[in-house]
Amino acid sequence: MEENNQEQNDELFVGDKGFWGCWGAKLLFTLISVKFWGLAASIWISTSLLRDDHITNEQWMVFNTTLWGLIFGMKEVFRISQGKDKRERQLVKQIAKDEERLKKIEMYAQGEKTAFTKEGFEIVGAEPEMKEA
């Protein structure tokens, strides 16, 4: 049950099984990402320009904070939208289940012979009615 809950949350904690493997994979993917190398190159170039007095320390600070803010801001926007999509898919599944349950309740209310209660629960293990001879 606990593993199923972790799969639904997509979260691992330090003591959880598989944490360090996932951490290593995340580190590897981060090291090969364009975002990482773009940030490293921008800091290196801007620091070289600062050291050679081609830009001022204020320009260096504004450039780097703006670039980091844009990159990590967009990362959070995508993360939020991904979470929103996941919640929307869960909501669509729940709505489909609720509509099926409502259909069963309506069938019961119309007097059709069903194996469901008026609340939409399936009747399990009910014996057929015996007619006395």
C-alpha positions as protocol buffer text, in pm:
chain_id: "A"
residue {
  index: 1
  type: MET
  ca { x: 0 y: 0 z: 0 }
}
residue {
  index: 2
  type: GLU
  ca { x: 286 y: 236 z: 86 }
}
residue {
  index: 3
  type: GLU
  ca { x: 461 y: 179 z: -251 }
}
residue {
  index: 4
  type: ASN
  ca { x: 133 y: 242 z: -435 }
}
residue {
  index: 5
  type: ASN
  ca { x: 94 y: 571 z: -244 }
}
residue {
  index: 6
  type: GLN
  ca { x: 449 y: 674 z: -340 }
}
residue {
  index: 7
  type: GLU
  ca { x: 378 y: 600 z: -706 }
}
residue {
  index: 8
  type: GLN
  ca { x: 74 y: 826 z: -694 }
}
residue {
  index: 9
  type: ASN
  ca { x: 265 y: 1112 z: -526 }
}
residue {
  index: 10
  type: ASP
  ca { x: 587 y: 1071 z: -730 }
}
residue {
  index: 11
  type: GLU
  ca { x: 781 y: 1165 z: -416 }
}
residue {
  index: 12
  type: LEU
  ca { x: 1071 y: 986 z: -251 }
}
residue {
  index: 13
  type: PHE
  ca { x: 1236 y: 1073 z: 77 }
}
residue {
  index: 14
  type: VAL
  ca { x: 1592 y: 1005 z: 194 }
}
residue {
  index: 15
  type: GLY
  ca { x: 1506 y: 681 z: 377 }
}
residue {
  index: 16
  type: ASP
  ca { x: 1288 y: 540 z: 99 }
}
residue {
  index: 17
  type: LYS
  ca { x: 1399 y: 252 z: -118 }
}
residue {
  index: 18
  type: GLY
  ca { x: 1529 y: 378 z: -452 }
}
residue {
  index: 19
  type: PHE
  ca { x: 1592 y: 734 z: -334 }
}
residue {
  index: 20
  type: TRP
  ca { x: 1966 y: 739 z: -407 }
}
residue {
  index: 21
  type: GLY
  ca { x: 1921 y: 583 z: -750 }
}
residue {
  index: 22
  type: CYS
  ca { x: 1666 y: 848 z: -843 }
}
residue {
  index: 23
  type: TRP
  ca { x: 1889 y: 1117 z: -694 }
}
residue {
  index: 24
  type: GLY
  ca { x: 2186 y: 999 z: -903 }
}
residue {
  index: 25
  type: ALA
  ca { x: 1974 y: 991 z: -1218 }
}
residue {
  index: 26
  type: LYS
  ca { x: 1846 y: 1342 z: -1148 }
}
residue {
  index: 27
  type: LEU
  ca { x: 2204 y: 1464 z: -1095 }
}
residue {
  index: 28
  type: LEU
  ca { x: 2318 y: 1302 z: -1420 }
}
residue {
  index: 29
  type: PHE
  ca { x: 2029 y: 1449 z: -1620 }
}
residue {
  index: 30
  type: THR
  ca { x: 2096 y: 1790 z: -1466 }
}
residue {
  index: 31
  type: LEU
  ca { x: 2463 y: 1773 z: -1563 }
}
residue {
  index: 32
  type: ILE
  ca { x: 2381 y: 1696 z: -1925 }
}
residue {
  index: 33
  type: SER
  ca { x: 2099 y: 1948 z: -1955 }
}
residue {
  index: 34
  type: VAL
  ca { x: 2123 y: 2254 z: -2175 }
}
residue {
  index: 35
  type: LYS
  ca { x: 1993 y: 2465 z: -1890 }
}
residue {
  index: 36
  type: PHE
  ca { x: 2290 y: 2374 z: -1669 }
}
residue {
  index: 37
  type: TRP
  ca { x: 2549 y: 2445 z: -1938 }
}
residue {
  index: 38
  type: GLY
  ca { x: 2373 y: 2768 z: -2037 }
}
residue {
  index: 39
  type: LEU
  ca { x: 2388 y: 2893 z: -1679 }
}
residue {
  index: 40
  type: ALA
  ca { x: 2750 y: 2783 z: -1638 }
}
residue {
  index: 41
  type: ALA
  ca { x: 2854 y: 2953 z: -1963 }
}
residue {
  index: 42
  type: SER
  ca { x: 2668 y: 3274 z: -1883 }
}
residue {
  index: 43
  type: ILE
  ca { x: 2831 y: 3299 z: -1540 }
}
residue {
  index: 44
  type: TRP
  ca { x: 3176 y: 3223 z: -1682 }
}
residue {
  index: 45
  type: ILE
  ca { x: 3143 y: 3479 z: -1964 }
}
residue {
  index: 46
  type: SER
  ca { x: 2993 y: 3750 z: -1744 }
}
residue {
  index: 47
  type: THR
  ca { x: 3259 y: 3691 z: -1476 }
}
residue {
  index: 48
  type: SER
  ca { x: 3534 y: 3715 z: -1740 }
}
residue {
  index: 49
  type: LEU
  ca { x: 3385 y: 4043 z: -1865 }
}
residue {
  index: 50
  type: LEU
  ca { x: 3363 y: 4172 z: -1508 }
}
residue {
  index: 51
  type: ARG
  ca { x: 3722 y: 4073 z: -1434 }
}
residue {
  index: 52
  type: ASP
  ca { x: 3847 y: 4250 z: -1748 }
}
residue {
  index: 53
  type: ASP
  ca { x: 3646 y: 4565 z: -1661 }
}
residue {
  index: 54
  type: HIS
  ca { x: 3417 y: 4541 z: -1965 }
}
residue {
  index: 55
  type: ILE
  ca { x: 3106 y: 4546 z: -1743 }
}
residue {
  index: 56
  type: THR
  ca { x: 3036 y: 4683 z: -1396 }
}
residue {
  index: 57
  type: ASN
  ca { x: 2945 y: 4473 z: -1094 }
}
residue {
  index: 58
  type: GLU
  ca { x: 2588 y: 4608 z: -1113 }
}
residue {
  index: 59
  type: GLN
  ca { x: 2558 y: 4492 z: -1475 }
}
residue {
  index: 60
  type: TRP
  ca { x: 2699 y: 4151 z: -1378 }
}
residue {
  index: 61
  type: MET
  ca { x: 2448 y: 4117 z: -1095 }
}
residue {
  index: 62
  type: VAL
  ca { x: 2149 y: 4228 z: -1305 }
}
residue {
  index: 63
  type: PHE
  ca { x: 2243 y: 3999 z: -1594 }
}
residue {
  index: 64
  type: ASN
  ca { x: 2294 y: 3688 z: -1381 }
}
residue {
  index: 65
  type: THR
  ca { x: 1996 y: 3735 z: -1151 }
}
residue {
  index: 66
  type: THR
  ca { x: 1769 y: 3805 z: -1449 }
}
residue {
  index: 67
  type: LEU
  ca { x: 1890 y: 3497 z: -1636 }
}
residue {
  index: 68
  type: TRP
  ca { x: 1862 y: 3268 z: -1333 }
}
residue {
  index: 69
  type: GLY
  ca { x: 1521 y: 3413 z: -1247 }
}
residue {
  index: 70
  type: LEU
  ca { x: 1389 y: 3353 z: -1598 }
}
residue {
  index: 71
  type: ILE
  ca { x: 1519 y: 2999 z: -1621 }
}
residue {
  index: 72
  type: PHE
  ca { x: 1400 y: 2887 z: -1279 }
}
residue {
  index: 73
  type: GLY
  ca { x: 1075 y: 3081 z: -1311 }
}
residue {
  index: 74
  type: MET
  ca { x: 992 y: 2901 z: -1636 }
}
residue {
  index: 75
  type: LYS
  ca { x: 1089 y: 2570 z: -1475 }
}
residue {
  index: 76
  type: GLU
  ca { x: 834 y: 2632 z: -1200 }
}
residue {
  index: 77
  type: VAL
  ca { x: 568 y: 2737 z: -1453 }
}
residue {
  index: 78
  type: PHE
  ca { x: 614 y: 2407 z: -1638 }
}
residue {
  index: 79
  type: ARG
  ca { x: 614 y: 2211 z: -1312 }
}
residue {
  index: 80
  type: ILE
  ca { x: 289 y: 2376 z: -1203 }
}
residue {
  index: 81
  type: SER
  ca { x: 124 y: 2314 z: -1540 }
}
residue {
  index: 82
  type: GLN
  ca { x: 234 y: 1951 z: -1531 }
}
residue {
  index: 83
  type: GLY
  ca { x: 80 y: 1909 z: -1186 }
}
residue {
  index: 84
  type: LYS
  ca { x: -236 y: 2082 z: -1304 }
}
residue {
  index: 85
  type: ASP
  ca { x: -261 y: 1842 z: -1599 }
}
residue {
  index: 86
  type: LYS
  ca { x: -222 y: 1546 z: -1365 }
}
residue {
  index: 87
  type: ARG
  ca { x: -496 y: 1677 z: -1135 }
}
residue {
  index: 88
  type: GLU
  ca { x: -724 y: 1739 z: -1434 }
}
residue {
  index: 89
  type: ARG
  ca { x: -677 y: 1379 z: -1556 }
}
residue {
  index: 90
  type: GLN
  ca { x: -764 y: 1251 z: -1207 }
}
residue {
  index: 91
  type: LEU
  ca { x: -1072 y: 1474 z: -1202 }
}
residue {
  index: 92
  type: VAL
  ca { x: -1188 y: 1346 z: -1542 }
}
residue {
  index: 93
  type: LYS
  ca { x: -1156 y: 986 z: -1417 }
}
residue {
  index: 94
  type: GLN
  ca { x: -1354 y: 1070 z: -1104 }
}
residue {
  index: 95
  type: ILE
  ca { x: -1626 y: 1242 z: -1309 }
}
residue {
  index: 96
  type: ALA
  ca { x: -1653 y: 933 z: -1532 }
}
residue {
  index: 97
  type: LYS
  ca { x: -1693 y: 711 z: -1226 }
}
residue {
  index: 98
  type: ASP
  ca { x: -1954 y: 946 z: -1082 }
}
residue {
  index: 99
  type: GLU
  ca { x: -2148 y: 953 z: -1410 }
}
residue {
  index: 100
  type: GLU
  ca { x: -2151 y: 572 z: -1423 }
}
residue {
  index: 101
  type: ARG
  ca { x: -2275 y: 560 z: -1065 }
}
residue {
  index: 102
  type: LEU
  ca { x: -2544 y: 819 z: -1144 }
}
residue {
  index: 103
  type: LYS
  ca { x: -2658 y: 616 z: -1443 }
}
residue {
  index: 104
  type: LYS
  ca { x: -2697 y: 311 z: -1218 }
}
residue {
  index: 105
  type: ILE
  ca { x: -2898 y: 513 z: -967 }
}
residue {
  index: 106
  type: GLU
  ca { x: -3125 y: 645 z: -1244 }
}
residue {
  index: 107
  type: MET
  ca { x: -3182 y: 289 z: -1371 }
}
residue {
  index: 108
  type: TYR
  ca { x: -3284 y: 188 z: -1020 }
}
residue {
  index: 109
  type: ALA
  ca { x: -3515 y: 489 z: -987 }
}
residue {
  index: 110
  type: GLN
  ca { x: -3690 y: 401 z: -1315 }
}
residue {
  index: 111
  type: GLY
  ca { x: -3767 y: 57 z: -1179 }
}
residue {
  index: 112
  type: GLU
  ca { x: -3539 y: -142 z: -1407 }
}
residue {
  index: 113
  type: LYS
  ca { x: -3413 y: -469 z: -1264 }
}
residue {
  index: 114
  type: THR
  ca { x: -3055 y: -402 z: -1159 }
}
residue {
  index: 115
  type: ALA
  ca { x: -2810 y: -546 z: -913 }
}
residue {
  index: 116
  type: PHE
  ca { x: -2753 y: -206 z: -755 }
}
residue {
  index: 117
  type: THR
  ca { x: -2898 y: -18 z: -463 }
}
residue {
  index: 118
  type: LYS
  ca { x: -3052 y: 325 z: -509 }
}
residue {
  index: 119
  type: GLU
  ca { x: -2723 y: 475 z: -382 }
}
residue {
  index: 120
  type: GLY
  ca { x: -2537 y: 315 z: -674 }
}
residue {
  index: 121
  type: PHE
  ca { x: -2366 y: 35 z: -484 }
}
residue {
  index: 122
  type: GLU
  ca { x: -2354 y: -308 z: -644 }
}
residue {
  index: 123
  type: ILE
  ca { x: -2539 y: -585 z: -464 }
}
residue {
  index: 124
  type: VAL
  ca { x: -2295 y: -870 z: -420 }
}
residue {
  index: 125
  type: GLY
  ca { x: -2385 y: -1220 z: -313 }
}
residue {
  index: 126
  type: ALA
  ca { x: -2762 y: -1173 z: -321 }
}
residue {
  index: 127
  type: GLU
  ca { x: -2950 y: -1501 z: -358 }
}
residue {
  index: 128
  type: PRO
  ca { x: -3221 y: -1520 z: -620 }
}
residue {
  index: 129
  type: GLU
  ca { x: -3573 y: -1506 z: -485 }
}
residue {
  index: 130
  type: MET
  ca { x: -3728 y: -1848 z: -439 }
}
residue {
  index: 131
  type: LYS
  ca { x: -4094 y: -1890 z: -530 }
}
residue {
  index: 132
  type: GLU
  ca { x: -4290 y: -2125 z: -308 }
}
residue {
  index: 133
  type: ALA
  ca { x: -4469 y: -2404 z: -484 }
}
